Amino acid sequence: MLILTLCVLLTVQVCPEENWLPNRKEEPRPVSYFSQRTRSLNAGYATDGDPAINDEVYRIFMLTILDGFNIFKIKMYNDRSFIYLTRRNYWLGDRYYYMDNYYYLATRDTCAYRMNETERQHLFYEEDNMPIFDIIYQCQRYQEYCCGLNCCKIDQIGRHDEPPKPPKYPWQDPWRHNSASSSSSSLTLIAILLISIFNSA
Ligand SMILES: *[C@@H]1O[C@H](CO)[C@@H](O)[C@H](O)[C@H]1NC(C)=O
């Protein structure tokens, strides 16, 4: 009887916990996933970089793109600016940059930096008054990655994106060399074994 009561108590105690378990397993996604502002439009690696550099590039970009006037409407051909601090081109908005045949290079990786509400509050397209969300710029493919409003060197995170080059000549291939020598040595071993077997017989 005592054992039965114990069992009932145990199941009563265990059951609610089991009901709670599935809820506990659902952990919230990391906040950084939602709040990261920098992304690669080529599905590459990206970080938000140095906030001080981002703020400074944004400040200079606004000075040059607005050219001292309160022009908050972005037209097709006034959306790009070269900034000496980082020595690269920036486009305001993602609507026209890829039509900029002279400065936009398809061989580079393209990055997008999402402005916050304060940063984009006065920025609209002239065409249809749609708000502008991103600042676009480019980084060297295989050498740099998107890093706030700048590019960072790939070495810094230890990535090696370039696939290993195939050997120029077959005899430079260590795998081929090893397999050839090992097969010849095993043939020699078999030959020695056969000879010794015949000798003993
Ligand atoms: C937007 O970013 C700027 C610069 O980093 C910051 O000063 C400002 O407080 C931010 N605004 C909002 C609404 O987060």
The ligand as an ORCA input file, in Angstrom:
! r2SCAN-3c Opt
* xyz 0 1
  C      20.770     55.280    -34.745
  O      22.197     55.221    -34.792
  C      22.853     56.381    -34.313
  C      24.319     56.184    -34.566
  O      24.789     54.933    -34.192
  C      22.506     56.590    -32.833
  O      23.147     57.756    -32.364
  C      21.000     56.701    -32.695
  O      20.666     56.806    -31.338
  C      20.294     55.497    -33.312
  N      18.873     55.703    -33.296
  C      18.007     54.723    -32.983
  C      16.560     55.076    -33.068
  O      18.373     53.615    -32.647
*
